[in-house]
Amino acid sequence: MQTKPDFIDRNDAVTALRTFIATGSFRPGDRLPPERELTVMLNMSRNTLRGALDALEREGAIWRHVGKGTFVAAHGDSADTGSLAELTRQVTPVQLMRARLSLEPAIAREAALNASNAAVIRLKLACGRCLEATNWDAYEARDDAFHRIIAEATDNVLLLSLFNQLNQVRRAVAWGTVIRQSPQPARDHPSFVEHDAVAAAIEARDPVAAHAAMRTHLGSVATRLFGED
């Protein structure tokens, strides 16, 4: 039985997906077809498709919402400051952290007001996964997931889109000043307790406490990284 041909070069897959979106009459905010349909439409394996989706998400061309799908991003999201790459070159780590301190406590507040029971469960599980990370790369990926779950829990696509844009810049900004003293987070790493406090406030449906807990968490991170909050 002949297997379905697949793209060998990931760049080809990214180009094919980008072309599909550009020529498919998709508007900003439109949801793309499910992965199983895209694999048939684009004649590629699911792994290759996911790699292409990851690439376009990093570019800011699409954004994802767990349980709801993949959506086309607004074309003009970065119009005032240039492309994502140009924006990344302009932003310093300190500026990025200050932007997070402005946006993410408000997102936590909205999550406390709107989170579903399922979102709260996902958030508490994410806290546990952060604690179980065996190296910094794994921790950072799980920390990223923790913050994304909070943004999703707002049930507000605009806030989620703003979070995604900020997060894309965060991933790309050079963090050359960060020096790790150990191969993995220590068991008493402050972020673990801080994450628990944010999750507890959201579970308690306490918007004031959620805002304060996220502000405390990000302020703590800023202090550890830059000596300021």
Sine and cosine of phi, psi and omega as CSV:
sin_phi,cos_phi,sin_psi,cos_psi,sin_omega,cos_omega
0.00,0.00,0.78,-0.62,-0.06,-1.00
-0.97,0.23,0.73,-0.69,0.01,-1.00
-1.00,0.10,0.38,-0.93,-0.01,-1.00
-0.93,0.38,0.77,-0.63,0.04,-1.00
-0.89,0.45,0.45,-0.89,-0.07,-1.00
-0.68,-0.74,0.37,-0.93,0.08,-1.00
-0.95,0.31,0.74,-0.67,0.04,-1.00
-0.99,0.12,-0.68,0.73,-0.03,-1.00
-1.00,-0.01,0.83,-0.55,0.00,-1.00
-0.88,0.48,-0.53,0.85,0.03,-1.00
-0.87,0.50,-0.59,0.81,0.04,-1.00
-0.89,0.45,-0.65,0.76,0.00,-1.00
-0.91,0.41,-0.67,0.74,0.03,-1.00
-0.88,0.47,-0.69,0.72,0.02,-1.00
-0.88,0.47,-0.68,0.74,-0.01,-1.00
-0.90,0.45,-0.68,0.74,0.00,-1.00
-0.92,0.38,-0.67,0.74,0.01,-1.00
-0.88,0.47,-0.66,0.75,0.02,-1.00
-0.91,0.41,-0.65,0.76,0.03,-1.00
-0.85,0.53,-0.69,0.73,-0.01,-1.00
-0.93,0.36,-0.68,0.74,-0.07,-1.00
-0.92,0.39,-0.54,0.84,-0.08,-1.00
-0.98,-0.19,0.04,1.00,-0.09,-1.00
-0.99,-0.15,0.24,0.97,0.02,-1.00
0.87,0.49,0.49,0.87,0.06,-1.00
-0.99,0.16,0.67,-0.75,0.07,-1.00
-0.96,-0.29,0.38,-0.93,0.08,-1.00
-0.80,0.60,0.76,-0.65,-0.03,-1.00
1.00,-0.09,-0.23,0.97,0.04,-1.00
-0.94,0.34,0.56,-0.83,0.02,-1.00
-1.00,0.00,0.69,-0.72,0.08,-1.00
-0.97,0.24,0.35,-0.94,0.08,-1.00
-0.86,0.50,0.37,-0.93,0.05,-1.00
-0.86,0.51,0.38,-0.93,-0.04,-1.00
-0.82,0.57,-0.66,0.75,-0.05,-1.00
-0.89,0.46,-0.53,0.85,0.04,-1.00
-0.98,0.21,-0.62,0.78,0.01,-1.00
-0.90,0.44,-0.58,0.81,0.02,-1.00
-0.88,0.47,-0.58,0.81,0.03,-1.00
-0.96,0.27,-0.72,0.69,-0.03,-1.00
-0.87,0.49,-0.63,0.78,-0.09,-1.00
-0.98,-0.19,-0.05,1.00,0.07,-1.00
0.84,0.54,0.78,0.62,0.02,-1.00
-0.62,-0.79,0.34,-0.94,0.00,-1.00
-0.95,0.31,0.29,-0.96,-0.01,-1.00
-0.91,0.42,-0.62,0.79,0.01,-1.00
-0.89,0.46,-0.68,0.73,0.02,-1.00
-0.91,0.41,-0.66,0.75,0.03,-1.00
-0.87,0.49,-0.70,0.72,-0.03,-1.00
-0.90,0.43,-0.59,0.81,0.08,-1.00
-0.89,0.46,-0.65,0.76,0.03,-1.00
-0.93,0.38,-0.65,0.76,0.05,-1.00
-0.89,0.46,-0.66,0.75,0.04,-1.00
-0.86,0.50,-0.68,0.73,-0.02,-1.00
-0.90,0.44,-0.69,0.72,-0.01,-1.00
-0.94,0.34,-0.51,0.86,0.07,-1.00
-0.92,0.40,-0.65,0.76,0.04,-1.00
-0.89,0.45,-0.56,0.83,0.03,-1.00
-0.96,0.29,-0.31,0.95,-0.06,-1.00
1.00,0.01,0.19,0.98,-0.02,-1.00
-0.98,0.19,-0.45,0.89,0.02,-1.00
-0.68,-0.73,0.23,-0.97,0.15,-0.99
-0.57,-0.82,0.41,-0.91,-0.11,-0.99
-0.88,-0.48,0.53,-0.85,0.08,-1.00
-0.76,-0.65,0.91,-0.42,-0.04,-1.00
-0.84,0.54,0.79,-0.61,0.03,-1.00
1.00,0.03,-0.20,0.98,-0.03,-1.00
-0.87,-0.49,-0.45,0.89,0.08,-1.00
0.81,-0.58,-0.23,-0.97,-0.02,-1.00
-0.93,-0.36,0.72,-0.69,-0.12,-0.99
-0.83,-0.56,0.49,-0.87,0.05,-1.00
-0.98,0.20,0.76,-0.65,0.01,-1.00
-0.98,0.18,0.33,-0.95,0.06,-1.00
-0.93,0.37,0.73,-0.69,-0.06,-1.00
-0.91,0.41,-0.48,0.88,-0.10,-0.99
-0.98,-0.17,0.33,0.94,-0.08,-1.00
-0.84,0.55,-0.58,0.81,-0.06,-1.00
-0.91,-0.41,0.42,0.91,-0.12,-0.99
-0.88,0.48,-0.57,0.82,-0.08,-1.00
-0.97,0.24,-0.37,0.93,-0.08,-1.00
-0.84,-0.54,0.17,0.99,0.01,-1.00
1.00,-0.01,-0.20,-0.98,-0.03,-1.00
-0.93,0.38,0.21,-0.98,0.05,-1.00
-0.85,0.52,-0.65,0.76,0.00,-1.00
-0.88,0.47,-0.68,0.73,0.01,-1.00
-0.92,0.40,-0.66,0.75,0.03,-1.00
-0.87,0.49,-0.66,0.75,0.01,-1.00
-0.88,0.48,-0.62,0.79,0.01,-1.00
-0.93,0.36,-0.46,0.89,-0.05,-1.00
-0.99,0.11,-0.46,0.89,-0.14,-0.99
-1.00,0.01,0.72,-0.70,0.10,-0.99
-1.00,-0.07,0.34,-0.94,0.05,-1.00
-0.84,0.55,-0.60,0.80,0.01,-1.00
-0.91,0.41,-0.69,0.73,0.05,-1.00
-0.88,0.47,-0.64,0.77,0.02,-1.00
-0.88,0.47,-0.71,0.71,-0.01,-1.00
-0.90,0.43,-0.60,0.80,0.04,-1.00
-0.91,0.41,-0.58,0.81,0.07,-1.00
-0.91,0.42,-0.66,0.76,0.04,-1.00
-0.89,0.46,-0.65,0.76,0.02,-1.00
-0.90,0.44,-0.45,0.90,0.03,-1.00
-0.98,0.18,-0.63,0.77,-0.15,-0.99
-1.00,-0.07,-0.72,0.69,-0.21,-0.98
-0.94,0.35,-0.54,0.84,0.12,-0.99
-0.88,0.48,-0.60,0.80,0.05,-1.00
-0.91,0.40,-0.60,0.80,0.05,-1.00
-0.90,0.43,-0.67,0.74,0.03,-1.00
-0.88,0.47,-0.63,0.77,0.04,-1.00
-0.87,0.49,-0.72,0.69,0.00,-1.00
-0.92,0.40,-0.57,0.82,0.04,-1.00
-0.89,0.45,-0.64,0.77,0.03,-1.00
-0.89,0.46,-0.52,0.86,-0.01,-1.00
-0.99,0.14,-0.45,0.89,-0.20,-0.98
-0.81,-0.58,-0.09,1.00,-0.10,-1.00
-0.89,0.45,0.69,-0.73,0.12,-0.99
-0.98,0.20,0.25,-0.97,0.07,-1.00
-0.87,0.49,-0.61,0.79,0.02,-1.00
-0.90,0.43,-0.62,0.78,0.02,-1.00
-0.91,0.42,-0.63,0.78,0.03,-1.00
-0.89,0.45,-0.66,0.75,0.03,-1.00
-0.88,0.47,-0.71,0.70,0.03,-1.00
-0.87,0.49,-0.62,0.78,-0.02,-1.00
-0.91,0.41,-0.68,0.73,0.01,-1.00
-0.92,0.39,-0.61,0.79,0.08,-1.00
-0.90,0.43,-0.61,0.79,0.01,-1.00
-0.90,0.44,-0.59,0.81,0.08,-1.00
-0.86,0.52,-0.71,0.71,0.01,-1.00
-0.90,0.43,-0.63,0.78,0.00,-1.00
-0.92,0.40,-0.58,0.81,0.07,-1.00
-0.87,0.49,-0.69,0.72,-0.02,-1.00
-0.89,0.45,-0.50,0.87,-0.06,-1.00
-1.00,0.04,-0.03,1.00,-0.06,-1.00
-0.88,0.47,0.71,-0.70,-0.06,-1.00
-0.99,-0.16,-0.05,1.00,0.09,-1.00
-0.40,-0.92,0.18,-0.98,-0.08,-1.00
-0.92,0.38,-0.60,0.80,0.02,-1.00
-0.87,0.49,-0.70,0.71,0.02,-1.00
-0.90,0.43,-0.66,0.75,0.01,-1.00
-0.88,0.47,-0.70,0.71,-0.05,-1.00
-0.90,0.43,-0.60,0.80,0.05,-1.00
-0.91,0.41,-0.64,0.77,-0.02,-1.00
-0.97,0.25,-0.55,0.83,0.10,-0.99
-0.90,0.44,-0.66,0.75,0.07,-1.00
-0.85,0.52,-0.70,0.72,0.01,-1.00
-0.90,0.44,-0.63,0.77,0.03,-1.00
-0.85,0.53,-0.76,0.66,-0.03,-1.00
-0.93,0.36,-0.57,0.82,0.03,-1.00
-0.92,0.40,-0.64,0.77,0.02,-1.00
-0.86,0.51,-0.62,0.78,0.04,-1.00
-0.89,0.46,-0.69,0.72,0.02,-1.00
-0.89,0.45,-0.65,0.76,0.03,-1.00
-0.91,0.42,-0.56,0.83,-0.06,-1.00
-0.93,0.37,-0.27,0.96,0.05,-1.00
-0.92,0.39,-0.38,0.93,-0.09,-1.00
0.84,0.54,0.59,0.81,-0.02,-1.00
-0.76,-0.65,0.95,-0.30,-0.11,-0.99
-0.91,0.42,-0.48,0.88,0.02,-1.00
-0.94,0.34,-0.70,0.71,0.06,-1.00
-0.89,0.46,-0.64,0.77,0.03,-1.00
-0.90,0.43,-0.65,0.76,0.03,-1.00
-0.90,0.44,-0.68,0.74,0.05,-1.00
-0.89,0.46,-0.68,0.74,0.05,-1.00
-0.87,0.49,-0.71,0.71,-0.02,-1.00
-0.87,0.50,-0.67,0.74,0.02,-1.00
-0.89,0.45,-0.71,0.70,0.03,-1.00
-0.88,0.47,-0.64,0.77,-0.03,-1.00
-0.93,0.36,-0.59,0.81,0.05,-1.00
-0.89,0.46,-0.65,0.76,0.06,-1.00
-0.92,0.39,-0.66,0.75,0.00,-1.00
-0.85,0.53,-0.66,0.76,-0.01,-1.00
-0.91,0.42,-0.53,0.85,-0.14,-0.99
-1.00,-0.05,-0.38,0.93,-0.04,-1.00
-0.90,0.43,0.67,-0.74,-0.01,-1.00
-0.95,0.32,0.81,-0.58,0.01,-1.00
-0.94,-0.34,0.79,0.61,-0.09,-1.00
-0.91,0.42,-0.33,0.94,-0.05,-1.00
-1.00,0.08,-0.14,0.99,-0.06,-1.00
-0.99,0.17,0.85,-0.52,0.02,-1.00
-0.87,-0.49,0.84,-0.54,0.00,-1.00
-1.00,-0.01,0.74,-0.67,-0.01,-1.00
-1.00,-0.03,-0.12,0.99,-0.02,-1.00
-0.51,-0.86,0.34,-0.94,-0.03,-1.00
-0.95,0.32,-0.26,0.97,-0.02,-1.00
-0.46,-0.89,0.30,-0.95,0.03,-1.00
-0.88,0.47,0.67,-0.74,0.07,-1.00
-0.93,0.38,0.37,-0.93,-0.03,-1.00
-0.89,0.46,-0.43,0.90,0.02,-1.00
-0.98,-0.18,0.38,0.93,0.05,-1.00
-0.82,0.57,0.80,-0.59,-0.12,-0.99
-0.83,0.56,-0.51,0.86,-0.07,-1.00
-0.89,0.46,-0.46,0.89,-0.02,-1.00
-0.89,0.46,-0.76,0.64,0.02,-1.00
-0.91,0.41,-0.61,0.79,0.00,-1.00
-0.91,0.41,-0.66,0.75,0.07,-1.00
-0.87,0.50,-0.71,0.71,-0.01,-1.00
-0.86,0.51,-0.63,0.78,-0.01,-1.00
-0.92,0.40,-0.65,0.76,0.04,-1.00
-0.89,0.45,-0.74,0.67,-0.03,-1.00
-0.88,0.47,-0.65,0.76,-0.01,-1.00
-0.90,0.43,-0.64,0.77,0.01,-1.00
-0.92,0.39,-0.63,0.77,0.03,-1.00
-0.92,0.39,-0.67,0.74,0.03,-1.00
-0.88,0.47,-0.58,0.81,0.00,-1.00
-0.98,0.20,-0.03,1.00,-0.03,-1.00
0.85,0.53,0.66,0.75,-0.02,-1.00
-0.94,-0.35,1.00,-0.08,-0.09,-1.00
-0.90,0.43,-0.59,0.81,0.00,-1.00
-0.91,0.41,-0.71,0.70,0.01,-1.00
-0.92,0.40,-0.61,0.80,0.01,-1.00
-0.90,0.43,-0.70,0.71,0.05,-1.00
-0.86,0.51,-0.74,0.67,-0.03,-1.00
-0.91,0.42,-0.65,0.76,-0.03,-1.00
-0.91,0.41,-0.65,0.76,0.03,-1.00
-0.93,0.36,-0.63,0.78,0.04,-1.00
-0.88,0.47,-0.67,0.74,0.04,-1.00
-0.90,0.44,-0.70,0.72,-0.02,-1.00
-0.87,0.49,-0.79,0.61,-0.04,-1.00
-0.93,0.36,-0.55,0.84,0.10,-1.00
-0.89,0.45,-0.63,0.78,0.06,-1.00
-0.90,0.44,-0.68,0.73,0.04,-1.00
-0.88,0.47,-0.70,0.71,0.00,-1.00
-0.88,0.48,-0.64,0.77,0.02,-1.00
-0.90,0.44,-0.68,0.73,0.00,-1.00
-0.91,0.40,-0.59,0.81,-0.06,-1.00
-0.99,0.12,-0.68,0.74,-0.19,-0.98
-0.82,-0.58,-0.08,1.00,-0.03,-1.00
0.97,0.24,0.39,0.92,0.03,-1.00
-0.57,-0.82,0.26,-0.97,0.13,-0.99
-0.65,-0.76,0.00,0.00,0.00,0.00
